[in-house]
Amino acid sequence: MTELTHLTLAEARDRLKRKDVSATELTKAFLDAIARGNDALNAYVLPTPEHALKQAGESDARLAKGQDRALEGLPLGIKDLYCTKGVRTTACSNVLGDFTPTYESTVTQNLWDAGAIMLGKLNNDEFAMGSSNETSRFGPVTNPWRRKGSNVGLVPGGSSGGSSAAVAADLCLAATATDTGGSIRQPAAITGTVGIKPTYGRCSRWGIVAFASSLDQAGPITKTVRDAAIMLRHMASTDPKDSTSVEFIVPDYEAAIGRSIKGLKVGVPKEYRMDGMPAEIEELWQKGVSWLKDAGASVQEVSLPHTKYALPAYYIVAPAEASSNLARYDGVRYGEREPGGDLIGTYEATRGAGFGAEVRRRVLIGTYVLSAGYYDAYYIKAQKVRSLIKRDFDEAFEKVDVLLTPTTPGPAFGIGEVSGDPVQMYLNDIFTVTVNMAGLPGISVPAGLSSEATPLGLQLIGKPFDEETLFRVGAVIEAAAGRFTPPQAWWAPVGTRRR
């Protein structure tokens, strides 16, 4: 049964259609893998075996009748930021207690309507605030990868660390994730998985717990570029419940896989060559350039002059929106409540006990920059910088079709190694936040191993709503670099070797 968990989403889909395996067999294989390996990885905060097996039985009935849908019988993991009807959803925060939604997020409803199966809810940084999955109320997630010759636990990236770890460790075929400043692409890069953050508005945000509403976007983390294309096609939709959702037809992204990139113009932003950037990141970047040239693309340097202001501007805009969004958690309407003597005291006690340190830090920053006397100096100025960043990209895309950059400034670091230094932690998003600030699509594709024998990724940034080009170019990088899986399943009791 374990070989079933090694399948890609596309492979599993094809085997189900051929009736080589049943949805129930496939689901049981993943539930067994979760039971054996989740204690070590902490990727799932709530497995849902009964729910999964019920869905699998329904899928088998449809498959037997030839009434199967696009994702029929495919078991997925769901980030705990997505509201799931009748299933606990906490955003991995104490403030939500055991909140159980009475409604389903639009994205997950789209997946269930396409026949997918939910294996459970996946760990994430509290309210998606973090780059290492160490701020969750359920504890940190451990990366399935280890440094060469070391047993030190590594972070899986954040905030979607449970999603990236579960996919890398074969605890699901694919997973949903969210990206506010890099929370899909950064964890994908350091776990050897593929992660795409689509254009803002491509996927509905309705029913996803909000962090920063003008930056948040849903997307998948998968084993391959093809799998990411399959997932995004069925996650994306127009949604009248989300005013930022666009009324665009969702293309067949999978059809872009395998198309030639001959004649495509690829831009390399010179500002992404940061001072002190590790040599191995530069070498990986140059490999990517060579692979794309070999495939027939032309490569040229472009300038994004306001890149250096992106990270500080992001850490004004995102906390400001977070302080507004998180004001709803007051201990009155839902979630946990801490008595405080009077109404204001209840608010203070609930929020003080319910929010973790990182969330409190960002709420305080956000409240400060929105306060009288500082709003113009900080928030308005950051929004002006955001416009300049967007303009930089617009001008670059007049010359090129896609941009190639590193995804992260380095490989996975150890659990606890950086968590005491917020600035160092925030720097992990240095190559990814620009994409969110401009509302553009970006994909991270595994491209090599670091000197520590852990994964590194390359990022492709596309024009608005041109995810097809990202899949097309991403597939070329994937074909040149190959797939990367942890060499040994140390998290499972038997310690089985991987293929």
ChimeraX attribute file (.defattr): number of C-alpha atoms within 10 A of each C-alpha:
attribute: neighborCount
match mode: 1-to-1
recipient: residues
	/A:1	12
	/A:2	14
	/A:3	11
	/A:4	19
	/A:5	24
	/A:6	22
	/A:7	17
	/A:8	20
	/A:9	25
	/A:10	19
	/A:11	14
	/A:12	24
	/A:13	19
	/A:14	13
	/A:15	16
	/A:16	22
	/A:17	17
	/A:18	11
	/A:19	13
	/A:20	9
	/A:21	16
	/A:22	22
	/A:23	29
	/A:24	20
	/A:25	17
	/A:26	24
	/A:27	28
	/A:28	22
	/A:29	20
	/A:30	24
	/A:31	23
	/A:32	16
	/A:33	20
	/A:34	25
	/A:35	14
	/A:36	15
	/A:37	23
	/A:38	22
	/A:39	13
	/A:40	16
	/A:41	22
	/A:42	22
	/A:43	37
	/A:44	27
	/A:45	24
	/A:46	17
	/A:47	20
	/A:48	16
	/A:49	19
	/A:50	11
	/A:51	14
	/A:52	24
	/A:53	22
	/A:54	12
	/A:55	25
	/A:56	27
	/A:57	17
	/A:58	17
	/A:59	26
	/A:60	22
	/A:61	15
	/A:62	16
	/A:63	20
	/A:64	12
	/A:65	9
	/A:66	10
	/A:67	11
	/A:68	18
	/A:69	15
	/A:70	15
	/A:71	23
	/A:72	26
	/A:73	33
	/A:74	29
	/A:75	32
	/A:76	27
	/A:77	28
	/A:78	27
	/A:79	30
	/A:80	33
	/A:81	29
	/A:82	28
	/A:83	29
	/A:84	24
	/A:85	16
	/A:86	12
	/A:87	20
	/A:88	20
	/A:89	26
	/A:90	26
	/A:91	29
	/A:92	25
	/A:93	24
	/A:94	21
	/A:95	26
	/A:96	20
	/A:97	17
	/A:98	15
	/A:99	18
	/A:100	17
	/A:101	17
	/A:102	11
	/A:103	13
	/A:104	19
	/A:105	19
	/A:106	25
	/A:107	26
	/A:108	22
	/A:109	19
	/A:110	17
	/A:111	24
	/A:112	21
	/A:113	14
	/A:114	18
	/A:115	22
	/A:116	25
	/A:117	26
	/A:118	28
	/A:119	30
	/A:120	27
	/A:121	30
	/A:122	31
	/A:123	37
	/A:124	40
	/A:125	32
	/A:126	30
	/A:127	25
	/A:128	33
	/A:129	26
	/A:130	28
	/A:131	27
	/A:132	33
	/A:133	30
	/A:134	27
	/A:135	26
	/A:136	25
	/A:137	20
	/A:138	19
	/A:139	17
	/A:140	24
	/A:141	37
	/A:142	28
	/A:143	33
	/A:144	29
	/A:145	29
	/A:146	25
	/A:147	19
	/A:148	12
	/A:149	8
	/A:150	8
	/A:151	10
	/A:152	14
	/A:153	20
	/A:154	25
	/A:155	29
	/A:156	38
	/A:157	35
	/A:158	35
	/A:159	34
	/A:160	38
	/A:161	37
	/A:162	35
	/A:163	38
	/A:164	41
	/A:165	35
	/A:166	33
	/A:167	29
	/A:168	29
	/A:169	29
	/A:170	24
	/A:171	29
	/A:172	32
	/A:173	30
	/A:174	29
	/A:175	30
	/A:176	30
	/A:177	32
	/A:178	31
	/A:179	27
	/A:180	26
	/A:181	34
	/A:182	34
	/A:183	35
	/A:184	33
	/A:185	37
	/A:186	37
	/A:187	34
	/A:188	36
	/A:189	32
	/A:190	32
	/A:191	33
	/A:192	32
	/A:193	32
	/A:194	33
	/A:195	36
	/A:196	33
	/A:197	34
	/A:198	30
	/A:199	24
	/A:200	25
	/A:201	27
	/A:202	29
	/A:203	28
	/A:204	26
	/A:205	25
	/A:206	20
	/A:207	21
	/A:208	24
	/A:209	22
	/A:210	22
	/A:211	25
	/A:212	23
	/A:213	16
	/A:214	17
	/A:215	22
	/A:216	26
	/A:217	28
	/A:218	28
	/A:219	27
	/A:220	30
	/A:221	35
	/A:222	31
	/A:223	30
	/A:224	24
	/A:225	30
	/A:226	24
	/A:227	22
	/A:228	26
	/A:229	25
	/A:230	20
	/A:231	25
	/A:232	28
	/A:233	18
	/A:234	23
	/A:235	23
	/A:236	25
	/A:237	21
	/A:238	19
	/A:239	19
	/A:240	12
	/A:241	12
	/A:242	15
	/A:243	12
	/A:244	18
	/A:245	19
	/A:246	19
	/A:247	12
	/A:248	12
	/A:249	10
	/A:250	16
	/A:251	16
	/A:252	13
	/A:253	23
	/A:254	19
	/A:255	14
	/A:256	19
	/A:257	19
	/A:258	15
	/A:259	13
	/A:260	14
	/A:261	19
	/A:262	13
	/A:263	13
	/A:264	19
	/A:265	19
	/A:266	26
	/A:267	24
	/A:268	23
	/A:269	19
	/A:270	15
	/A:271	15
	/A:272	19
	/A:273	15
	/A:274	13
	/A:275	7
	/A:276	7
	/A:277	12
	/A:278	12
	/A:279	10
	/A:280	17
	/A:281	23
	/A:282	16
	/A:283	11
	/A:284	20
	/A:285	21
	/A:286	16
	/A:287	18
	/A:288	24
	/A:289	21
	/A:290	17
	/A:291	18
	/A:292	24
	/A:293	18
	/A:294	14
	/A:295	17
	/A:296	15
	/A:297	18
	/A:298	18
	/A:299	20
	/A:300	14
	/A:301	13
	/A:302	20
	/A:303	16
	/A:304	21
	/A:305	15
	/A:306	18
	/A:307	22
	/A:308	15
	/A:309	15
	/A:310	23
	/A:311	19
	/A:312	15
	/A:313	21
	/A:314	24
	/A:315	18
	/A:316	22
	/A:317	25
	/A:318	25
	/A:319	26
	/A:320	26
	/A:321	21
	/A:322	23
	/A:323	23
	/A:324	16
	/A:325	16
	/A:326	18
	/A:327	11
	/A:328	11
	/A:329	19
	/A:330	22
	/A:331	21
	/A:332	14
	/A:333	9
	/A:334	15
	/A:335	19
	/A:336	19
	/A:337	21
	/A:338	19
	/A:339	13
	/A:340	13
	/A:341	9
	/A:342	9
	/A:343	13
	/A:344	11
	/A:345	13
	/A:346	18
	/A:347	19
	/A:348	17
	/A:349	18
	/A:350	23
	/A:351	22
	/A:352	14
	/A:353	14
	/A:354	24
	/A:355	21
	/A:356	19
	/A:357	13
	/A:358	19
	/A:359	23
	/A:360	16
	/A:361	13
	/A:362	20
	/A:363	22
	/A:364	16
	/A:365	19
	/A:366	22
	/A:367	18
	/A:368	19
	/A:369	21
	/A:370	23
	/A:371	13
	/A:372	10
	/A:373	10
	/A:374	13
	/A:375	16
	/A:376	14
	/A:377	12
	/A:378	18
	/A:379	23
	/A:380	16
	/A:381	15
	/A:382	21
	/A:383	17
	/A:384	11
	/A:385	20
	/A:386	23
	/A:387	14
	/A:388	20
	/A:389	22
	/A:390	20
	/A:391	15
	/A:392	18
	/A:393	25
	/A:394	15
	/A:395	13
	/A:396	21
	/A:397	19
	/A:398	9
	/A:399	13
	/A:400	20
	/A:401	18
	/A:402	22
	/A:403	24
	/A:404	25
	/A:405	26
	/A:406	26
	/A:407	30
	/A:408	25
	/A:409	22
	/A:410	20
	/A:411	27
	/A:412	28
	/A:413	20
	/A:414	18
	/A:415	19
	/A:416	14
	/A:417	11
	/A:418	14
	/A:419	17
	/A:420	9
	/A:421	10
	/A:422	12
	/A:423	10
	/A:424	11
	/A:425	15
	/A:426	16
	/A:427	16
	/A:428	24
	/A:429	23
	/A:430	21
	/A:431	24
	/A:432	30
	/A:433	25
	/A:434	28
	/A:435	25
	/A:436	26
	/A:437	26
	/A:438	22
	/A:439	22
	/A:440	22
	/A:441	23
	/A:442	31
	/A:443	33
	/A:444	35
	/A:445	33
	/A:446	29
	/A:447	28
	/A:448	24
	/A:449	18
	/A:450	19
	/A:451	11
	/A:452	13
	/A:453	16
	/A:454	25
	/A:455	26
	/A:456	30
	/A:457	35
	/A:458	26
	/A:459	28
	/A:460	26
	/A:461	28
	/A:462	25
	/A:463	23
	/A:464	18
	/A:465	19
	/A:466	19
	/A:467	26
	/A:468	19
	/A:469	22
	/A:470	30
	/A:471	27
	/A:472	22
	/A:473	27
	/A:474	27
	/A:475	20
	/A:476	24
	/A:477	23
	/A:478	21
	/A:479	13
	/A:480	17
	/A:481	17
	/A:482	12
	/A:483	16
	/A:484	20
	/A:485	20
	/A:486	20
	/A:487	14
	/A:488	16
	/A:489	18
	/A:490	19
	/A:491	20
	/A:492	18
	/A:493	10
	/A:494	10
	/A:495	11
	/A:496	13
	/A:497	10
	/A:498	12
	/A:499	9
